[in-house]
Amino acid sequence: MTQNNEKKKDNEGLKLSGDLLEALAKFQRIELQDFQMDLKELEIIFEPGMAGQMMPKLKLPTAVAGVTGGKPTSMLQVPFLPPIETYPNKITEVKLGGTRKEGGTRGRTLTIGGEVSPAFYTFERPMPHKPVITLDVFDMEVPLSKAVKMHVKDVVGDPAAWAKLAVEKFDADMVTVHLISIDPLLKDAQPKDAVKTVEKILQAVDVPLVIGGCGDPVKDANVFEAICEAFPNERFLISSITRDMDVERCAKFVKKNGHVALSFTPMDLNLARELNRRLYDFLDREDIVMDLTTAALGYGLDYAFTNMERARMGGLMGDTELAHPMSSGTTNAWAAREAWLKMSAEWEPRELRGPLWEVTTAITLLLAGVDLFMMMHPAAVKTLKDVTNYLTSVKKADPSKYANWVTVKG
């Protein structure tokens, strides 16, 4: 092919007019308006270094803080303002314990609930009341983990002495009396025996009490009624009223004698709503605390947390059937075999692993909004109290204590 033919072939697709070619040759640049080009393929080739010459160069003003020679040397300082929300409802306040002026014998009372924001949202509003801790006391000898028994071995079998130890040495806010001897499958103790046990504990300590049964719906109802009538206006927390009990009968003797009902349901918010609705026919809202069931670390703690968090947020958002303080049977953590079983070396020692298992369960549910913790190990109690005090201190953090997790190199 001749050179002329090659040039002719290269120019076949251009079809530019002579005037346009002449202008292009003269000015080296032309601008076209309303230009349209139909192409099958378009290939643009940039020579090395061409992009750097074509793109505009950005220059940072030297007056910008943290910029030297066009390079950043520090992070931009931007103020952070946490979003402040207002919720349409409030969690009901419940008072536990009755003083002598109120017809009881307690030296002090405790109030739980009253929250208007999620747990520890102190940047929105301070918590009206700190969560309280009640230590477990049993009215008969029961199998205990070695890590727990080493602290209470001298008082096991003496519930009054056990309660006194829990308050004076372990700093319990309340005491939970587990009347398991009334179980028909154990000692089948009678209501009058349970009344005597409670009387001894009332004389030993002056804190509010939680009265726990054995789990038998009929026997528990009989014992609870006897105790409520024997100690009116003490504002005991009766633990617990369940769906398989005679709810009307139980609610009536709780109300008549000035006590508080613990509404216990498995991890199902619809069942919690149902039981609370049944109690509303006989009890004021200020006489009800919810227990939504505590699943311990490794045994469904994530589901327990989610369930309690949903209940708290539902109560704040206007679900009045869930707007009650929550209780946690945190000692369920000791039902996890990892809390007490002898295991391989990396799991030891059990004396430390057990209370860690309990306090991890407690702190997790603390953040879900639990107001009352039923606990067992004194070290777990102290740790939870320390964490709660720290979170409610409303002190400003010291930035110097935290690592500089972001660095910028020039």
MARMAR-981950 format. One record per residue (C-alpha): residue number from 1; residue in three letters; x, y, z. Coordinates in nm, 2 decimals, padded with zeros to 4 digits, m for minus. Layout:
// MARMAR-981950
   pos   code     east    north       up
   NUM    ALA        X        Y        Z
...
// end
This chain:
// MARMAR-981950
   pos   code     east    north       up
     1    MET    00.00    00.00    00.00
     2    THR    00.14    00.34   m00.09
     3    GLN    00.19    00.63    00.16
     4    ASN   m00.08    00.83    00.01
     5    ASN   m00.33    00.55    00.04
     6    GLU   m00.24    00.51    00.40
     7    LYS   m00.30    00.88    00.48
     8    LYS   m00.63    00.86    00.28
     9    LYS   m00.74    00.56    00.49
    10    ASP   m00.65    00.74    00.82
    11    ASN   m00.86    01.04    00.73
    12    GLU   m01.17    00.85    00.61
    13    GLY   m01.34    00.85    00.95
    14    LEU   m01.27    01.22    01.03
    15    LYS   m01.46    01.39    00.76
    16    LEU   m01.36    01.74    00.89
    17    SER   m01.43    02.04    00.67
    18    GLY   m01.14    02.24    00.53
    19    ASP   m01.24    02.55    00.74
    20    LEU   m01.23    02.34    01.06
    21    LEU   m00.89    02.19    00.98
    22    GLU   m00.76    02.54    00.90
    23    ALA   m00.88    02.68    01.23
    24    LEU   m00.73    02.39    01.42
    25    ALA   m00.40    02.44    01.25
    26    LYS   m00.40    02.81    01.33
    27    PHE   m00.52    02.82    01.69
    28    GLN   m00.42    02.46    01.80
    29    ARG   m00.75    02.45    02.00
    30    ILE   m01.12    02.47    01.92
    31    GLU   m01.44    02.44    02.12
    32    LEU   m01.74    02.27    01.98
    33    GLN   m02.10    02.33    02.10
    34    ASP   m02.38    02.08    02.07
    35    PHE   m02.12    01.83    01.95
    36    GLN   m02.22    01.46    01.91
    37    MET   m01.99    01.17    01.81
    38    ASP   m02.10    00.82    01.73
    39    LEU   m01.83    00.57    01.81
    40    LYS   m01.80    00.20    01.83
    41    GLU   m01.48    00.21    02.03
    42    LEU   m01.29    00.49    02.19
    43    GLU   m00.94    00.45    02.32
    44    ILE   m00.76    00.73    02.51
    45    ILE   m00.39    00.69    02.57
    46    PHE   m00.20    00.90    02.84
    47    GLU    00.17    00.91    02.82
    48    PRO    00.36    00.85    03.14
    49    GLY    00.34    01.16    03.36
    50    MET    00.05    01.31    03.16
    51    ALA   m00.21    01.27    03.43
    52    GLY    00.00    01.46    03.68
    53    GLN    00.02    01.75    03.43
    54    MET   m00.35    01.75    03.35
    55    MET   m00.50    01.72    03.70
    56    PRO   m00.50    02.04    03.90
    57    LYS   m00.27    02.06    04.20
    58    LEU   m00.44    02.11    04.54
    59    LYS   m00.27    02.34    04.78
    60    LEU   m00.37    02.35    05.15
    61    PRO   m00.36    02.69    05.30
    62    THR   m00.07    02.72    05.55
    63    ALA   m00.30    02.88    05.80
    64    VAL   m00.49    02.55    05.87
    65    ALA   m00.40    02.41    06.21
    66    GLY   m00.20    02.09    06.20
    67    VAL   m00.08    02.14    05.84
    68    THR    00.29    02.19    05.77
    69    GLY    00.42    02.21    05.41
    70    GLY    00.09    02.09    05.27
    71    LYS    00.09    01.77    05.48
    72    PRO   m00.14    01.70    05.78
    73    THR    00.04    01.66    06.11
    74    SER   m00.25    01.62    06.35
    75    MET   m00.62    01.53    06.35
    76    LEU   m00.88    01.80    06.29
    77    GLN   m01.04    01.91    06.62
    78    VAL   m01.42    01.86    06.59
    79    PRO   m01.65    01.89    06.89
    80    PHE   m01.88    01.60    06.97
    81    LEU   m02.22    01.65    07.11
    82    PRO   m02.41    01.33    07.20
    83    PRO   m02.77    01.32    07.08
    84    ILE   m03.02    01.38    07.36
    85    GLU   m03.34    01.19    07.33
    86    THR   m03.66    01.23    07.53
    87    TYR   m03.88    00.92    07.59
    88    PRO   m04.26    00.94    07.63
    89    ASN   m04.28    00.71    07.94
    90    LYS   m04.11    00.65    08.27
    91    ILE   m04.03    00.33    08.45
    92    THR   m04.25    00.29    08.77
    93    GLU   m04.08    00.35    09.10
    94    VAL   m04.11    00.08    09.36
    95    LYS   m04.02    00.11    09.72
    96    LEU   m03.89   m00.19    09.92
    97    GLY   m03.89   m00.22    10.29
    98    GLY   m04.11   m00.05    10.55
    99    THR   m03.98    00.16    10.84
   100    ARG   m04.13    00.18    11.18
   101    LYS   m04.31    00.50    11.09
   102    GLU   m04.47    00.31    10.80
   103    GLY   m04.58    00.02    11.02
   104    GLY   m04.27   m00.20    10.95
   105    THR   m03.95   m00.26    11.13
   106    ARG   m03.68   m00.19    10.87
   107    GLY   m03.41    00.07    10.95
   108    ARG   m03.41    00.19    10.59
   109    THR   m03.60    00.16    10.26
   110    LEU   m03.48    00.12    09.91
   111    THR   m03.64    00.26    09.59
   112    ILE   m03.58    00.11    09.24
   113    GLY   m03.70    00.21    08.90
   114    GLY   m03.79    00.56    08.80
   115    GLU   m03.57    00.57    08.49
   116    VAL   m03.65    00.81    08.21
   117    SER   m03.36    00.70    07.98
   118    PRO   m03.18    00.38    07.90
   119    ALA   m02.93    00.24    08.15
   120    PHE   m02.64    00.47    08.23
   121    TYR   m02.73    00.72    07.96
   122    THR   m02.61    00.98    08.21
   123    PHE   m02.53    01.22    07.92
   124    GLU   m02.91    01.25    07.88
   125    ARG   m03.03    01.24    08.24
   126    PRO   m02.88    01.10    08.57
   127    MET   m03.01    00.77    08.70
   128    PRO   m03.27    00.84    08.98
   129    HIS   m03.17    00.53    09.18
   130    LYS   m02.87    00.30    09.18
   131    PRO   m02.94   m00.07    09.13
   132    VAL   m02.95   m00.27    09.45
   133    ILE   m02.79   m00.60    09.54
   134    THR   m02.95   m00.87    09.76
   135    LEU   m02.75   m01.17    09.88
   136    ASP   m02.89   m01.52    09.89
   137    VAL   m02.95   m01.69    10.23
   138    PHE   m03.10   m02.04    10.26
   139    ASP   m03.30   m02.18    10.54
   140    MET   m03.13   m02.52    10.53
   141    GLU   m02.80   m02.66    10.43
   142    VAL   m02.77   m02.68    10.05
   143    PRO   m02.48   m02.79    09.82
   144    LEU   m02.27   m02.49    09.74
   145    SER   m01.97   m02.43    09.52
   146    LYS   m01.64   m02.44    09.71
   147    ALA   m01.57   m02.08    09.60
   148    VAL   m01.89   m01.97    09.78
   149    LYS   m01.89   m02.21    10.07
   150    MET   m01.54   m02.09    10.19
   151    HIS   m01.70   m01.75    10.28
   152    VAL   m02.01   m01.88    10.45
   153    LYS   m01.92   m02.22    10.60
   154    ASP   m01.96   m02.09    10.96
   155    VAL   m02.32   m01.98    10.91
   156    VAL   m02.46   m02.24    10.67
   157    GLY   m02.77   m02.38    10.84
   158    ASP   m02.83   m02.06    11.05
   159    PRO   m03.02   m01.82    10.82
   160    ALA   m03.02   m01.54    11.07
   161    ALA   m02.64   m01.55    11.12
   162    TRP   m02.60   m01.58    10.74
   163    ALA   m02.81   m01.27    10.68
   164    LYS   m02.61   m01.08    10.94
   165    LEU   m02.29   m01.18    10.77
   166    ALA   m02.42   m01.08    10.43
   167    VAL   m02.52   m00.73    10.55
   168    GLU   m02.23   m00.65    10.79
   169    LYS   m01.94   m00.81    10.61
   170    PHE   m02.04   m00.84    10.25
   171    ASP   m02.23   m00.50    10.23
   172    ALA   m02.56   m00.64    10.09
   173    ASP   m02.83   m00.39    10.04
   174    MET   m03.10   m00.65    10.10
   175    VAL   m03.12   m01.02    10.19
   176    THR   m03.31   m01.29    09.99
   177    VAL   m03.45   m01.56    10.22
   178    HIS   m03.48   m01.89    10.02
   179    LEU   m03.74   m02.10    10.20
   180    ILE   m03.65   m02.42    10.03
   181    SER   m03.72   m02.64    10.33
   182    ILE   m04.09   m02.59    10.25
   183    ASP   m04.05   m02.80    09.94
   184    PRO   m04.28   m03.11    09.96
   185    LEU   m04.00   m03.31    09.81
   186    LEU   m03.75   m03.20    10.08
   187    LYS   m03.85   m03.12    10.44
   188    ASP   m04.20   m03.01    10.36
   189    ALA   m04.17   m02.75    10.64
   190    GLN   m04.50   m02.58    10.72
   191    PRO   m04.59   m02.21    10.68
   192    LYS   m04.55   m02.15    11.06
   193    ASP   m04.19   m02.28    11.04
   194    ALA   m04.12   m02.03    10.75
   195    VAL   m04.27   m01.75    10.96
   196    LYS   m04.03   m01.83    11.25
   197    THR   m03.74   m01.83    11.01
   198    VAL   m03.83   m01.49    10.87
   199    GLU   m03.89   m01.35    11.22
   200    LYS   m03.53   m01.45    11.32
   201    ILE   m03.39   m01.28    11.01
   202    LEU   m03.59   m00.96    11.07
   203    GLN   m03.44   m00.94    11.42
   204    ALA   m03.08   m01.00    11.29
   205    VAL   m03.08   m00.73    11.02
   206    ASP   m03.27   m00.41    10.94
   207    VAL   m03.25   m00.41    10.56
   208    PRO   m03.55   m00.49    10.33
   209    LEU   m03.61   m00.86    10.25
   210    VAL   m03.69   m01.07    09.95
   211    ILE   m03.90   m01.38    10.04
   212    GLY   m03.83   m01.67    09.81
   213    GLY   m04.02   m01.99    09.79
   214    CYS   m03.94   m02.34    09.67
   215    GLY   m04.11   m02.34    09.32
   216    ASP   m04.41   m02.54    09.41
   217    PRO   m04.71   m02.32    09.31
   218    VAL   m04.95   m02.44    09.58
   219    LYS   m04.70   m02.46    09.87
   220    ASP   m04.55   m02.12    09.78
   221    ALA   m04.89   m01.95    09.78
   222    ASN   m04.97   m02.09    10.13
   223    VAL   m04.63   m01.99    10.28
   224    PHE   m04.64   m01.64    10.11
   225    GLU   m04.98   m01.58    10.25
   226    ALA   m04.88   m01.67    10.60
   227    ILE   m04.57   m01.45    10.59
   228    CYS   m04.75   m01.15    10.44
   229    GLU   m05.01   m01.17    10.71
   230    ALA   m04.76   m01.22    10.99
   231    PHE   m04.55   m00.92    10.89
   232    PRO   m04.78   m00.65    10.74
   233    ASN   m04.63   m00.33    10.60
   234    GLU   m04.27   m00.47    10.58
   235    ARG   m04.28   m00.42    10.20
   236    PHE   m04.12   m00.76    10.14
   237    LEU   m04.06   m00.85    09.78
   238    ILE   m04.25   m01.18    09.74
   239    SER   m04.05   m01.40    09.50
   240    SER   m04.23   m01.49    09.31
   241    ILE   m04.58   m01.48    09.16
   242    THR   m04.60   m01.70    08.84
   243    ARG   m04.87   m01.78    08.58
   244    ASP   m04.93   m02.13    08.72
   245    MET   m05.02   m02.00    09.07
   246    ASP   m05.36   m01.86    09.19
   247    VAL   m05.27   m01.51    09.08
   248    GLU   m05.58   m01.35    09.21
   249    ARG   m05.54   m01.50    09.56
   250    CYS   m05.17   m01.41    09.58
   251    ALA   m05.22   m01.06    09.45
   252    LYS   m05.49   m01.00    09.71
   253    PHE   m05.29   m01.10    10.02
   254    VAL   m04.98   m00.91    09.88
   255    LYS   m05.19   m00.59    09.85
   256    LYS   m05.38   m00.63    10.17
   257    ASN   m05.06   m00.65    10.38
   258    GLY   m04.86   m00.39    10.20
   259    HIS   m04.60   m00.60    10.02
   260    VAL   m04.45   m00.61    09.66
   261    ALA   m04.50   m00.89    09.40
   262    LEU   m04.22   m01.02    09.19
   263    SER   m04.39   m01.11    08.86
   264    PHE   m04.18   m01.40    08.72
   265    THR   m04.21   m01.53    08.36
   266    PRO   m03.98   m01.72    08.13
   267    MET   m03.80   m01.52    07.86
   268    ASP   m04.11   m01.41    07.67
   269    LEU   m04.23   m01.05    07.68
   270    ASN   m04.58   m01.15    07.58
   271    LEU   m04.61   m01.37    07.88
   272    ALA   m04.47   m01.09    08.10
   273    ARG   m04.74   m00.85    07.97
   274    GLU   m05.01   m01.11    08.03
   275    LEU   m04.91   m01.18    08.39
   276    ASN   m04.88   m00.81    08.47
   277    ARG   m05.23   m00.74    08.32
   278    ARG   m05.37   m01.01    08.56
   279    LEU   m05.19   m00.84    08.85
   280    TYR   m05.32   m00.50    08.76
   281    ASP   m05.67   m00.61    08.86
   282    PHE   m05.56   m00.62    09.22
   283    LEU   m05.22   m00.44    09.26
   284    ASP   m05.10   m00.09    09.19
   285    ARG   m04.82   m00.05    08.95
   286    GLU   m04.60    00.06    09.24
   287    ASP   m04.64   m00.29    09.38
   288    ILE   m04.49   m00.49    09.09
   289    VAL   m04.13   m00.58    09.00
   290    MET   m04.06   m00.80    08.69
   291    ASP   m03.83   m01.10    08.67
   292    LEU   m03.78   m01.20    08.30
   293    THR   m03.55   m01.50    08.38
   294    THR   m03.17   m01.48    08.39
   295    ALA   m02.97   m01.70    08.16
   296    ALA   m02.61   m01.70    08.27
   297    LEU   m02.29   m01.65    08.08
   298    GLY   m02.26   m01.94    07.83
   299    TYR   m02.62   m02.05    07.88
   300    GLY   m02.81   m01.79    07.69
   301    LEU   m02.69   m01.46    07.84
   302    ASP   m02.72   m01.29    07.50
   303    TYR   m03.09   m01.38    07.48
   304    ALA   m03.15   m01.27    07.84
   305    PHE   m02.98   m00.94    07.77
   306    THR   m03.18   m00.88    07.46
   307    ASN   m03.50   m00.97    07.63
   308    MET   m03.44   m00.73    07.92
   309    GLU   m03.32   m00.45    07.69
   310    ARG   m03.63   m00.49    07.48
   311    ALA   m03.85   m00.47    07.79
   312    ARG   m03.67   m00.16    07.92
   313    MET   m03.69    00.02    07.58
   314    GLY   m04.05   m00.08    07.54
   315    GLY   m04.13    00.06    07.88
   316    LEU   m03.96    00.39    07.80
   317    MET   m04.13    00.41    07.46
   318    GLY   m04.48    00.38    07.61
   319    ASP   m04.55    00.01    07.67
   320    THR   m04.69    00.05    08.02
   321    GLU   m04.71   m00.33    08.08
   322    LEU   m04.33   m00.34    08.06
   323    ALA   m04.26   m00.02    08.24
   324    HIS   m04.16   m00.19    08.57
   325    PRO   m03.82   m00.23    08.75
   326    MET   m03.64   m00.55    08.66
   327    SER   m03.49   m00.81    08.89
   328    SER   m03.22   m01.06    08.80
   329    GLY   m03.16   m01.40    08.96
   330    THR   m02.79   m01.35    08.89
   331    THR   m02.69   m01.66    09.11
   332    ASN   m02.82   m01.86    08.81
   333    ALA   m02.46   m01.81    08.69
   334    TRP   m02.35   m02.08    08.94
   335    ALA   m02.57   m02.33    08.76
   336    ALA   m02.32   m02.31    08.47
   337    ARG   m02.08   m02.60    08.53
   338    GLU   m01.79   m02.37    08.41
   339    ALA   m01.84   m02.16    08.72
   340    TRP   m01.76   m02.44    08.96
   341    LEU   m01.64   m02.76    08.79
   342    LYS   m01.27   m02.86    08.80
   343    MET   m01.13   m02.81    08.46
   344    SER   m00.80   m02.80    08.27
   345    ALA   m00.52   m02.57    08.38
   346    GLU   m00.61   m02.28    08.16
   347    TRP   m00.95   m02.26    08.33
   348    GLU   m00.82   m02.26    08.69
   349    PRO   m00.84   m02.15    08.96
   350    ARG   m01.21   m02.22    09.04
   351    GLU   m01.20   m01.98    09.33
   352    LEU   m01.15   m01.70    09.08
   353    ARG   m01.34   m01.84    08.78
   354    GLY   m01.67   m01.87    08.98
   355    PRO   m01.71   m01.51    09.09
   356    LEU   m01.59   m01.39    08.75
   357    TRP   m01.87   m01.60    08.59
   358    GLU   m02.12   m01.44    08.83
   359    VAL   m02.00   m01.08    08.79
   360    THR   m01.98   m01.11    08.41
   361    THR   m02.34   m01.21    08.41
   362    ALA   m02.43   m00.93    08.64
   363    ILE   m02.25   m00.65    08.46
   364    THR   m02.39   m00.76    08.12
   365    LEU   m02.75   m00.74    08.26
   366    LEU   m02.66   m00.41    08.44
   367    LEU   m02.62   m00.25    08.10
   368    ALA   m02.96   m00.39    08.00
   369    GLY   m03.13   m00.20    08.28
   370    VAL   m03.17   m00.44    08.57
   371    ASP   m03.26   m00.27    08.89
   372    LEU   m03.22   m00.55    09.15
   373    PHE   m02.95   m00.83    09.15
   374    MET   m02.99   m01.15    09.35
   375    MET   m02.63   m01.26    09.40
   376    MET   m02.41   m01.49    09.61
   377    HIS   m02.03   m01.44    09.60
   378    PRO   m01.90   m01.14    09.80
   379    ALA   m01.63   m01.07    09.55
   380    ALA   m01.88   m01.05    09.27
   381    VAL   m02.10   m00.82    09.49
   382    LYS   m01.81   m00.58    09.55
   383    THR   m01.71   m00.57    09.19
   384    LEU   m02.06   m00.50    09.07
   385    LYS   m02.09   m00.22    09.33
   386    ASP   m01.76   m00.07    09.22
   387    VAL   m01.87   m00.07    08.86
   388    THR   m02.21    00.08    08.94
   389    ASN   m02.05    00.35    09.15
   390    TYR   m01.81    00.44    08.87
   391    LEU   m02.08    00.45    08.60
   392    THR   m02.30    00.67    08.82
   393    SER   m02.03    00.91    08.94
   394    VAL   m02.08    01.14    08.64
   395    LYS   m01.71    01.23    08.64
   396    LYS   m01.54    01.35    08.33
   397    ALA   m01.29    01.12    08.17
   398    ASP   m00.92    01.20    08.18
   399    PRO   m00.80    01.19    07.82
   400    SER   m00.44    01.14    07.93
   401    LYS   m00.53    00.79    08.06
   402    TYR   m00.62    00.66    07.72
   403    ALA   m00.38    00.56    07.44
   404    ASN   m00.36    00.77    07.13
   405    TRP   m00.52    00.52    06.91
   406    VAL   m00.49    00.73    06.59
   407    THR   m00.15    00.87    06.47
   408    VAL   m00.06    01.07    06.16
   409    LYS    00.28    01.06    06.01
   410    GLY    00.40    01.35    05.81
// end
